[in-house]
């Protein structure tokens, strides 16, 4: 018998079984090795290397500037920190939207150059051919409907989506299409709770909500929001489980003070 405890790796099939047994799915973003190690050890079901790295890691206002090479770098870092969680990676803007062949090659690069088990892309019927090309290559695809940040210039704002009947009906239609095309799961972002529940009941594949109520099959948050690292960004749907901004700035302030006063390093910390 091995001295190492057996690790039950989470797969796309695991998530489907979790929906079938009404076992809620927990998902968080990560962009580096250390964070991935911590949240994997804490028992997270899936880790998303989101294109939100453009915001929280690079300081851009939108997700649009991040490149495929940069996403691959972040995914490589995260992958080295994971033992159990399912690793999903966003395809960034401009790598799949209007060209199915480009979508295929982008997804293949992520699967070959990282330890990802799946990719995520935004949109419905507009990206039908891209989804087909990726799924037909044997690559698991997670869809993303509702507020789709890569379309921010078209949407005009980050406001609640699918409040009106026409947009809600399109979202339902797109969700059913993505399931039919072979997506294993769909993220529902910033839509009315009732619609999130309705879509979740209609689909046989799991839904992962972010600002879509608590009746979806799981939830996802950006790790920086959960940890309270940015005091100036507190979206309604993101619960802060810690206030690390305050703790980190206080710790650094104490360090600066000790350096200035020559109390660090002390005798025990010197050679």
LOSE-410129 format. One record per residue (C-alpha): x, y, z negated; residue number from 1; chain. Coordinates in nm, 2 decimals. Each point is the difference from the previous one (the first is absolute). Layout:
BEGIN
node c1:X; c2:Y; c3:Z; num:NUM; cadena:A $
...
# end
This chain:
BEGIN
node c1:0.00; c2:0.00; c3:0.00; num:1; cadena:A $
node c1:0.13; c2:0.34; c3:0.09; num:2; cadena:A $
node c1:0.11; c2:0.23; c3:-0.28; num:3; cadena:A $
node c1:-0.17; c2:0.28; c3:0.19; num:4; cadena:A $
node c1:-0.37; c2:0.05; c3:-0.05; num:5; cadena:A $
node c1:-0.21; c2:-0.05; c3:0.31; num:6; cadena:A $
node c1:-0.12; c2:0.33; c3:0.15; num:7; cadena:A $
node c1:-0.34; c2:0.00; c3:0.17; num:8; cadena:A $
node c1:0.06; c2:0.24; c3:0.29; num:9; cadena:A $
node c1:-0.30; c2:0.20; c3:0.09; num:10; cadena:A $
node c1:-0.10; c2:-0.04; c3:0.37; num:11; cadena:A $
node c1:-0.27; c2:0.14; c3:0.22; num:12; cadena:A $
node c1:-0.20; c2:-0.32; c3:-0.07; num:13; cadena:A $
node c1:0.03; c2:0.07; c3:-0.37; num:14; cadena:A $
node c1:-0.17; c2:0.33; c3:0.05; num:15; cadena:A $
node c1:-0.28; c2:-0.16; c3:0.20; num:16; cadena:A $
node c1:-0.05; c2:-0.26; c3:-0.28; num:17; cadena:A $
node c1:0.00; c2:0.28; c3:-0.26; num:18; cadena:A $
node c1:-0.30; c2:0.16; c3:0.18; num:19; cadena:A $
node c1:-0.18; c2:-0.33; c3:0.02; num:20; cadena:A $
node c1:0.04; c2:-0.05; c3:-0.38; num:21; cadena:A $
node c1:-0.07; c2:0.37; c3:-0.08; num:22; cadena:A $
node c1:0.35; c2:0.04; c3:-0.14; num:23; cadena:A $
node c1:0.08; c2:0.37; c3:0.05; num:24; cadena:A $
node c1:0.32; c2:0.08; c3:0.19; num:25; cadena:A $
node c1:0.26; c2:0.25; c3:-0.13; num:26; cadena:A $
node c1:0.22; c2:0.18; c3:0.25; num:27; cadena:A $
node c1:0.26; c2:0.28; c3:-0.06; num:28; cadena:A $
node c1:0.24; c2:0.18; c3:0.23; num:29; cadena:A $
node c1:0.38; c2:-0.02; c3:-0.04; num:30; cadena:A $
node c1:0.29; c2:0.14; c3:0.20; num:31; cadena:A $
node c1:0.31; c2:-0.12; c3:-0.18; num:32; cadena:A $
node c1:0.16; c2:-0.31; c3:-0.16; num:33; cadena:A $
node c1:-0.03; c2:0.10; c3:-0.36; num:34; cadena:A $
node c1:-0.37; c2:0.10; c3:0.01; num:35; cadena:A $
node c1:-0.09; c2:-0.31; c3:0.19; num:36; cadena:A $
node c1:0.18; c2:-0.22; c3:-0.26; num:37; cadena:A $
node c1:-0.19; c2:0.17; c3:-0.28; num:38; cadena:A $
node c1:-0.35; c2:-0.02; c3:0.14; num:39; cadena:A $
node c1:0.06; c2:-0.36; c3:0.14; num:40; cadena:A $
node c1:0.10; c2:-0.11; c3:-0.35; num:41; cadena:A $
node c1:-0.31; c2:0.18; c3:-0.14; num:42; cadena:A $
node c1:-0.22; c2:-0.24; c3:0.20; num:43; cadena:A $
node c1:-0.12; c2:0.21; c3:0.30; num:44; cadena:A $
node c1:-0.16; c2:-0.21; c3:0.27; num:45; cadena:A $
node c1:0.12; c2:0.19; c3:0.30; num:46; cadena:A $
node c1:0.25; c2:0.28; c3:0.07; num:47; cadena:A $
node c1:-0.05; c2:0.25; c3:0.29; num:48; cadena:A $
node c1:0.29; c2:0.18; c3:0.15; num:49; cadena:A $
node c1:-0.22; c2:0.29; c3:0.10; num:50; cadena:A $
node c1:0.08; c2:0.27; c3:0.25; num:51; cadena:A $
node c1:-0.08; c2:0.22; c3:-0.30; num:52; cadena:A $
node c1:0.38; c2:-0.03; c3:-0.05; num:53; cadena:A $
node c1:0.00; c2:0.31; c3:0.23; num:54; cadena:A $
node c1:-0.18; c2:0.19; c3:-0.27; num:55; cadena:A $
node c1:0.14; c2:-0.13; c3:-0.33; num:56; cadena:A $
node c1:0.35; c2:-0.10; c3:0.11; num:57; cadena:A $
node c1:0.08; c2:0.25; c3:0.28; num:58; cadena:A $
node c1:-0.21; c2:0.30; c3:-0.11; num:59; cadena:A $
node c1:-0.21; c2:0.04; c3:0.32; num:60; cadena:A $
node c1:-0.35; c2:0.13; c3:-0.01; num:61; cadena:A $
node c1:-0.14; c2:-0.28; c3:0.22; num:62; cadena:A $
node c1:0.09; c2:-0.36; c3:0.08; num:63; cadena:A $
node c1:0.07; c2:0.08; c3:0.36; num:64; cadena:A $
node c1:0.38; c2:0.07; c3:0.00; num:65; cadena:A $
node c1:0.12; c2:-0.34; c3:-0.14; num:66; cadena:A $
node c1:0.15; c2:-0.23; c3:0.26; num:67; cadena:A $
node c1:0.00; c2:-0.37; c3:0.05; num:68; cadena:A $
node c1:0.36; c2:-0.03; c3:-0.09; num:69; cadena:A $
node c1:-0.06; c2:0.18; c3:-0.33; num:70; cadena:A $
node c1:-0.30; c2:-0.22; c3:-0.08; num:71; cadena:A $
node c1:0.22; c2:-0.31; c3:0.07; num:72; cadena:A $
node c1:0.27; c2:0.14; c3:-0.24; num:73; cadena:A $
node c1:-0.25; c2:0.05; c3:-0.28; num:74; cadena:A $
node c1:-0.15; c2:-0.34; c3:0.07; num:75; cadena:A $
node c1:0.34; c2:-0.17; c3:-0.02; num:76; cadena:A $
node c1:0.06; c2:0.17; c3:-0.34; num:77; cadena:A $
node c1:-0.33; c2:-0.10; c3:-0.14; num:78; cadena:A $
node c1:0.02; c2:-0.36; c3:0.14; num:79; cadena:A $
node c1:0.32; c2:-0.06; c3:-0.20; num:80; cadena:A $
node c1:-0.19; c2:0.08; c3:-0.32; num:81; cadena:A $
node c1:-0.30; c2:-0.23; c3:0.05; num:82; cadena:A $
node c1:-0.03; c2:-0.36; c3:-0.12; num:83; cadena:A $
node c1:-0.38; c2:-0.05; c3:-0.01; num:84; cadena:A $
node c1:-0.20; c2:0.28; c3:0.16; num:85; cadena:A $
node c1:-0.12; c2:0.01; c3:0.36; num:86; cadena:A $
node c1:0.20; c2:0.26; c3:0.19; num:87; cadena:A $
node c1:-0.19; c2:0.21; c3:0.25; num:88; cadena:A $
node c1:0.16; c2:0.28; c3:0.21; num:89; cadena:A $
node c1:-0.17; c2:0.29; c3:0.18; num:90; cadena:A $
node c1:0.06; c2:0.05; c3:0.37; num:91; cadena:A $
node c1:0.07; c2:0.38; c3:0.02; num:92; cadena:A $
node c1:-0.16; c2:0.25; c3:0.22; num:93; cadena:A $
node c1:0.08; c2:-0.03; c3:0.37; num:94; cadena:A $
node c1:0.11; c2:-0.37; c3:-0.01; num:95; cadena:A $
node c1:-0.33; c2:-0.17; c3:0.09; num:96; cadena:A $
node c1:-0.29; c2:0.24; c3:0.08; num:97; cadena:A $
node c1:-0.03; c2:0.00; c3:0.37; num:98; cadena:A $
node c1:0.23; c2:-0.27; c3:0.13; num:99; cadena:A $
node c1:-0.06; c2:-0.36; c3:-0.10; num:100; cadena:A $
node c1:0.34; c2:-0.11; c3:0.13; num:101; cadena:A $
node c1:0.17; c2:0.26; c3:-0.22; num:102; cadena:A $
node c1:-0.22; c2:-0.11; c3:-0.29; num:103; cadena:A $
node c1:0.12; c2:-0.35; c3:0.04; num:104; cadena:A $
node c1:0.37; c2:0.09; c3:0.01; num:105; cadena:A $
node c1:-0.04; c2:0.23; c3:-0.30; num:106; cadena:A $
node c1:-0.16; c2:-0.27; c3:-0.21; num:107; cadena:A $
node c1:0.25; c2:-0.26; c3:0.12; num:108; cadena:A $
node c1:0.29; c2:0.23; c3:-0.11; num:109; cadena:A $
node c1:-0.15; c2:0.02; c3:-0.35; num:110; cadena:A $
node c1:-0.05; c2:-0.37; c3:-0.03; num:111; cadena:A $
node c1:0.35; c2:-0.08; c3:0.13; num:112; cadena:A $
node c1:0.20; c2:0.27; c3:-0.19; num:113; cadena:A $
node c1:-0.18; c2:-0.01; c3:-0.34; num:114; cadena:A $
node c1:-0.15; c2:-0.27; c3:-0.22; num:115; cadena:A $
node c1:-0.36; c2:0.14; c3:0.06; num:116; cadena:A $
node c1:-0.28; c2:-0.25; c3:0.03; num:117; cadena:A $
node c1:-0.25; c2:0.24; c3:0.16; num:118; cadena:A $
node c1:-0.03; c2:0.35; c3:0.16; num:119; cadena:A $
node c1:-0.27; c2:0.26; c3:-0.04; num:120; cadena:A $
node c1:-0.14; c2:0.23; c3:0.26; num:121; cadena:A $
node c1:-0.26; c2:0.28; c3:0.01; num:122; cadena:A $
node c1:-0.31; c2:0.01; c3:0.22; num:123; cadena:A $
node c1:-0.29; c2:-0.20; c3:0.15; num:124; cadena:A $
node c1:-0.11; c2:-0.05; c3:0.35; num:125; cadena:A $
node c1:0.25; c2:0.25; c3:0.13; num:126; cadena:A $
node c1:0.29; c2:-0.24; c3:-0.09; num:127; cadena:A $
node c1:-0.18; c2:-0.32; c3:0.10; num:128; cadena:A $
node c1:0.26; c2:-0.11; c3:0.25; num:129; cadena:A $
node c1:0.29; c2:0.07; c3:-0.23; num:130; cadena:A $
node c1:-0.16; c2:-0.21; c3:-0.28; num:131; cadena:A $
node c1:-0.06; c2:-0.28; c3:0.25; num:132; cadena:A $
node c1:0.36; c2:0.01; c3:0.12; num:133; cadena:A $
node c1:0.14; c2:-0.01; c3:-0.36; num:134; cadena:A $
node c1:-0.24; c2:-0.27; c3:-0.12; num:135; cadena:A $
node c1:0.06; c2:-0.21; c3:0.31; num:136; cadena:A $
node c1:0.37; c2:0.01; c3:-0.09; num:137; cadena:A $
node c1:-0.08; c2:-0.18; c3:-0.33; num:138; cadena:A $
node c1:0.06; c2:0.31; c3:-0.21; num:139; cadena:A $
node c1:-0.26; c2:0.07; c3:-0.28; num:140; cadena:A $
node c1:-0.16; c2:0.34; c3:0.03; num:141; cadena:A $
node c1:-0.17; c2:0.21; c3:-0.26; num:142; cadena:A $
node c1:-0.23; c2:0.26; c3:0.13; num:143; cadena:A $
node c1:-0.07; c2:0.35; c3:-0.14; num:144; cadena:A $
node c1:-0.32; c2:0.20; c3:0.04; num:145; cadena:A $
node c1:-0.16; c2:0.31; c3:-0.14; num:146; cadena:A $
node c1:0.25; c2:0.27; c3:-0.07; num:147; cadena:A $
node c1:0.29; c2:-0.09; c3:0.23; num:148; cadena:A $
node c1:0.29; c2:0.24; c3:-0.08; num:149; cadena:A $
node c1:0.18; c2:-0.06; c3:0.33; num:150; cadena:A $
node c1:-0.30; c2:0.17; c3:0.17; num:151; cadena:A $
node c1:0.00; c2:0.30; c3:-0.23; num:152; cadena:A $
node c1:0.04; c2:0.25; c3:0.29; num:153; cadena:A $
node c1:-0.31; c2:-0.14; c3:0.16; num:154; cadena:A $
node c1:-0.20; c2:-0.03; c3:-0.32; num:155; cadena:A $
node c1:0.10; c2:0.35; c3:-0.12; num:156; cadena:A $
node c1:0.01; c2:-0.07; c3:-0.37; num:157; cadena:A $
node c1:0.03; c2:-0.27; c3:-0.27; num:158; cadena:A $
node c1:-0.36; c2:0.03; c3:-0.10; num:159; cadena:A $
node c1:-0.24; c2:-0.29; c3:-0.06; num:160; cadena:A $
node c1:-0.08; c2:-0.20; c3:0.31; num:161; cadena:A $
node c1:-0.31; c2:-0.18; c3:0.13; num:162; cadena:A $
node c1:-0.25; c2:0.21; c3:-0.20; num:163; cadena:A $
node c1:-0.22; c2:0.04; c3:0.30; num:164; cadena:A $
node c1:-0.19; c2:-0.29; c3:0.15; num:165; cadena:A $
node c1:0.17; c2:0.00; c3:0.34; num:166; cadena:A $
node c1:0.35; c2:-0.02; c3:-0.14; num:167; cadena:A $
node c1:-0.11; c2:-0.26; c3:-0.26; num:168; cadena:A $
node c1:-0.15; c2:-0.21; c3:0.28; num:169; cadena:A $
node c1:0.32; c2:0.02; c3:0.20; num:170; cadena:A $
node c1:0.21; c2:-0.10; c3:-0.31; num:171; cadena:A $
node c1:-0.22; c2:-0.31; c3:-0.05; num:172; cadena:A $
node c1:0.03; c2:-0.08; c3:0.37; num:173; cadena:A $
node c1:0.38; c2:0.04; c3:0.00; num:174; cadena:A $
node c1:0.03; c2:-0.21; c3:-0.32; num:175; cadena:A $
node c1:-0.20; c2:-0.29; c3:0.16; num:176; cadena:A $
node c1:0.22; c2:0.04; c3:0.32; num:177; cadena:A $
node c1:0.32; c2:-0.02; c3:-0.20; num:178; cadena:A $
node c1:-0.11; c2:-0.31; c3:-0.17; num:179; cadena:A $
node c1:-0.10; c2:-0.15; c3:0.33; num:180; cadena:A $
node c1:0.34; c2:0.08; c3:0.15; num:181; cadena:A $
node c1:0.17; c2:-0.19; c3:-0.28; num:182; cadena:A $
node c1:0.10; c2:0.26; c3:-0.27; num:183; cadena:A $
node c1:0.04; c2:-0.17; c3:-0.33; num:184; cadena:A $
node c1:-0.10; c2:0.31; c3:-0.21; num:185; cadena:A $
node c1:-0.11; c2:0.36; c3:0.04; num:186; cadena:A $
node c1:0.09; c2:0.31; c3:-0.21; num:187; cadena:A $
node c1:-0.29; c2:0.23; c3:-0.05; num:188; cadena:A $
node c1:0.11; c2:0.35; c3:-0.09; num:189; cadena:A $
node c1:-0.20; c2:0.29; c3:-0.14; num:190; cadena:A $
node c1:-0.35; c2:-0.10; c3:0.09; num:191; cadena:A $
node c1:-0.33; c2:-0.01; c3:-0.20; num:192; cadena:A $
node c1:-0.01; c2:-0.27; c3:-0.26; num:193; cadena:A $
node c1:-0.32; c2:-0.14; c3:0.14; num:194; cadena:A $
node c1:0.15; c2:-0.04; c3:0.34; num:195; cadena:A $
node c1:0.31; c2:-0.17; c3:-0.15; num:196; cadena:A $
node c1:-0.23; c2:-0.25; c3:-0.17; num:197; cadena:A $
node c1:-0.20; c2:-0.06; c3:0.32; num:198; cadena:A $
node c1:0.30; c2:-0.06; c3:0.22; num:199; cadena:A $
node c1:0.15; c2:-0.23; c3:-0.26; num:200; cadena:A $
node c1:-0.32; c2:-0.21; c3:0.00; num:201; cadena:A $
node c1:-0.02; c2:-0.02; c3:0.37; num:202; cadena:A $
node c1:0.36; c2:-0.12; c3:0.05; num:203; cadena:A $
node c1:0.14; c2:-0.35; c3:-0.07; num:204; cadena:A $
node c1:0.35; c2:0.16; c3:-0.03; num:205; cadena:A $
node c1:0.11; c2:0.20; c3:-0.30; num:206; cadena:A $
node c1:-0.04; c2:0.38; c3:-0.02; num:207; cadena:A $
node c1:0.25; c2:0.21; c3:-0.19; num:208; cadena:A $
node c1:-0.13; c2:0.33; c3:-0.12; num:209; cadena:A $
node c1:0.16; c2:0.33; c3:-0.07; num:210; cadena:A $
node c1:-0.26; c2:0.25; c3:-0.09; num:211; cadena:A $
node c1:-0.27; c2:-0.24; c3:0.12; num:212; cadena:A $
node c1:-0.16; c2:-0.10; c3:-0.33; num:213; cadena:A $
node c1:0.06; c2:-0.31; c3:-0.22; num:214; cadena:A $
node c1:-0.21; c2:-0.25; c3:0.21; num:215; cadena:A $
node c1:0.27; c2:-0.06; c3:0.26; num:216; cadena:A $
node c1:0.19; c2:-0.32; c3:-0.04; num:217; cadena:A $
node c1:0.31; c2:0.18; c3:-0.12; num:218; cadena:A $
node c1:0.17; c2:0.33; c3:-0.06; num:219; cadena:A $
node c1:0.32; c2:0.17; c3:0.12; num:220; cadena:A $
node c1:0.17; c2:0.31; c3:-0.14; num:221; cadena:A $
node c1:0.32; c2:0.19; c3:0.08; num:222; cadena:A $
node c1:0.24; c2:-0.09; c3:-0.28; num:223; cadena:A $
node c1:0.10; c2:0.37; c3:-0.04; num:224; cadena:A $
node c1:-0.36; c2:0.09; c3:-0.07; num:225; cadena:A $
node c1:-0.05; c2:-0.29; c3:-0.25; num:226; cadena:A $
node c1:0.32; c2:0.10; c3:-0.19; num:227; cadena:A $
node c1:-0.08; c2:0.38; c3:-0.01; num:228; cadena:A $
node c1:0.32; c2:0.10; c3:0.18; num:229; cadena:A $
node c1:-0.16; c2:0.30; c3:0.17; num:230; cadena:A $
node c1:-0.19; c2:0.23; c3:-0.23; num:231; cadena:A $
node c1:-0.13; c2:0.21; c3:0.29; num:232; cadena:A $
node c1:-0.17; c2:-0.29; c3:0.18; num:233; cadena:A $
node c1:-0.29; c2:-0.16; c3:-0.19; num:234; cadena:A $
node c1:-0.25; c2:-0.14; c3:0.25; num:235; cadena:A $
node c1:-0.34; c2:-0.10; c3:-0.15; num:236; cadena:A $
node c1:0.04; c2:-0.36; c3:0.09; num:237; cadena:A $
node c1:0.35; c2:-0.05; c3:-0.16; num:238; cadena:A $
node c1:0.01; c2:-0.08; c3:-0.37; num:239; cadena:A $
node c1:0.33; c2:0.10; c3:-0.17; num:240; cadena:A $
node c1:0.12; c2:-0.29; c3:-0.22; num:241; cadena:A $
node c1:0.30; c2:0.19; c3:-0.11; num:242; cadena:A $
node c1:0.14; c2:0.36; c3:0.00; num:243; cadena:A $
node c1:0.36; c2:-0.07; c3:0.11; num:244; cadena:A $
node c1:0.04; c2:0.35; c3:0.14; num:245; cadena:A $
node c1:0.00; c2:0.14; c3:-0.35; num:246; cadena:A $
node c1:0.22; c2:-0.28; c3:-0.14; num:247; cadena:A $
node c1:0.26; c2:0.02; c3:0.28; num:248; cadena:A $
node c1:0.03; c2:0.38; c3:-0.01; num:249; cadena:A $
node c1:0.03; c2:-0.01; c3:-0.38; num:250; cadena:A $
node c1:0.27; c2:-0.27; c3:0.02; num:251; cadena:A $
node c1:0.20; c2:0.20; c3:0.26; num:252; cadena:A $
node c1:-0.04; c2:0.32; c3:-0.20; num:253; cadena:A $
node c1:0.15; c2:-0.17; c3:-0.30; num:254; cadena:A $
node c1:0.29; c2:-0.14; c3:0.20; num:255; cadena:A $
node c1:0.07; c2:0.35; c3:0.14; num:256; cadena:A $
node c1:0.00; c2:0.14; c3:-0.35; num:257; cadena:A $
node c1:0.23; c2:-0.27; c3:-0.14; num:258; cadena:A $
node c1:0.25; c2:0.05; c3:0.29; num:259; cadena:A $
node c1:0.00; c2:0.38; c3:-0.05; num:260; cadena:A $
node c1:0.06; c2:-0.04; c3:-0.38; num:261; cadena:A $
node c1:0.26; c2:-0.27; c3:0.05; num:262; cadena:A $
node c1:-0.20; c2:-0.25; c3:-0.21; num:263; cadena:A $
node c1:0.00; c2:-0.25; c3:0.29; num:264; cadena:A $
node c1:0.19; c2:-0.21; c3:0.02; num:265; cadena:A $
node c1:0.08; c2:-0.05; c3:-0.37; num:266; cadena:A $
node c1:0.28; c2:-0.20; c3:-0.14; num:267; cadena:A $
node c1:-0.18; c2:-0.33; c3:0.03; num:268; cadena:A $
node c1:-0.07; c2:0.07; c3:0.36; num:269; cadena:A $
node c1:0.36; c2:0.08; c3:0.09; num:270; cadena:A $
node c1:0.31; c2:-0.21; c3:0.05; num:271; cadena:A $
# end
